[in-house]
Amino acid sequence: MNDKINQQLIKAVKEYYEWHRDKKAKPIEFVKNNHSDYSMLLVRFTDAQGDEQSSLMIAQEWADGHWDVSEIFTAYRDCENSMVRDFQESEEYI
């Protein structure tokens, strides 16, 4: 997988959250699991109720350059570090 955040990935994330009526979605970085090569995309957004949220998304880039994304974990922004750490330390992704 390409771990670079390009315009197509930004577009896919933005469209995903707009469809859910959320706003200001911004991919931040790919986060790697410490026990495997598995990684997820950290995204920050504002939900439809105006609360600042963070999520970890799976992201698949296809040969034609488009991306499919889907939210796996979500937390309030002030719990982001804990969510990321839990993913990084999990042995579930081995």
C-alpha positions as CSV (number, residue, x, y, z in Angstrom):
1,M,0.0,0.0,0.0
2,N,1.1,3.5,-0.7
3,D,1.3,5.3,2.6
4,K,1.4,8.8,1.1
5,I,-1.5,11.1,1.5
6,N,-2.3,12.4,-2.0
7,Q,-5.1,14.4,-3.5
8,Q,-7.2,11.3,-4.3
9,L,-7.0,10.1,-0.8
10,I,-7.9,13.5,0.6
11,K,-10.9,13.5,-1.8
12,A,-12.0,10.0,-0.8
13,V,-11.9,10.9,3.0
14,K,-13.7,14.2,2.4
15,E,-16.5,12.5,0.4
16,Y,-16.8,9.7,3.0
17,Y,-17.5,12.2,5.8
18,E,-19.6,14.5,3.8
19,W,-21.9,11.6,3.0
20,H,-22.2,11.1,6.8
21,R,-23.0,14.8,7.2
22,D,-19.7,15.4,9.0
23,K,-17.4,18.3,8.2
24,K,-13.8,19.4,8.0
25,A,-12.4,15.9,7.5
26,K,-8.6,15.9,7.2
27,P,-6.3,12.8,6.8
28,I,-3.4,13.3,9.2
29,E,-1.1,10.3,8.8
30,F,-0.8,6.6,8.4
31,V,-0.4,4.9,11.8
32,K,1.4,1.5,11.9
33,N,0.7,-1.4,14.2
34,N,3.8,-2.2,16.2
35,H,3.4,-6.0,15.7
36,S,2.8,-6.1,12.0
37,D,2.9,-4.1,8.7
38,Y,-0.8,-3.3,9.1
39,S,-1.5,0.4,9.1
40,M,-4.6,2.7,9.3
41,L,-5.2,6.2,8.4
42,L,-5.7,8.7,11.2
43,V,-8.4,11.3,10.3
44,R,-9.7,14.3,12.2
45,F,-13.2,15.7,11.5
46,T,-16.1,17.5,13.1
47,D,-19.2,15.4,13.4
48,A,-22.7,16.5,12.4
49,Q,-23.4,17.6,16.0
50,G,-20.3,19.8,16.0
51,D,-18.1,17.6,18.2
52,E,-14.4,17.2,17.2
53,Q,-13.7,13.6,16.5
54,S,-10.8,11.4,15.4
55,S,-10.9,8.1,13.5
56,L,-8.8,5.3,12.3
57,M,-9.8,4.2,8.8
58,I,-8.8,1.4,6.5
59,A,-7.7,2.8,3.2
60,Q,-7.2,0.8,0.0
61,E,-5.6,2.3,-3.1
62,W,-6.5,0.8,-6.4
63,A,-4.5,0.5,-9.6
64,D,-6.4,3.3,-11.3
65,G,-5.4,5.7,-8.4
66,H,-8.7,5.9,-6.6
67,W,-9.1,5.1,-2.9
68,D,-11.7,3.2,-0.9
69,V,-11.9,4.2,2.8
70,S,-14.0,3.1,5.7
71,E,-14.0,4.1,9.3
72,I,-13.0,1.4,11.8
73,F,-12.5,3.2,15.2
74,T,-13.8,6.6,16.3
75,A,-13.1,8.6,19.4
76,Y,-13.6,12.1,20.7
77,R,-10.6,14.2,19.8
78,D,-9.3,14.4,23.4
79,C,-9.2,10.5,23.4
80,E,-7.3,10.3,20.1
81,N,-3.9,9.4,21.6
82,S,-5.4,6.5,23.5
83,M,-7.2,5.2,20.4
84,V,-4.0,5.4,18.4
85,R,-1.9,3.8,21.1
86,D,-4.5,0.9,21.5
87,F,-4.3,0.2,17.8
88,Q,-0.5,0.4,17.7
89,E,-0.1,-1.9,20.7
90,S,-2.8,-4.4,19.7
91,E,-1.6,-7.9,18.7
92,E,-4.9,-8.5,16.9
93,Y,-3.4,-7.4,13.5
94,I,-0.6,-9.9,13.4
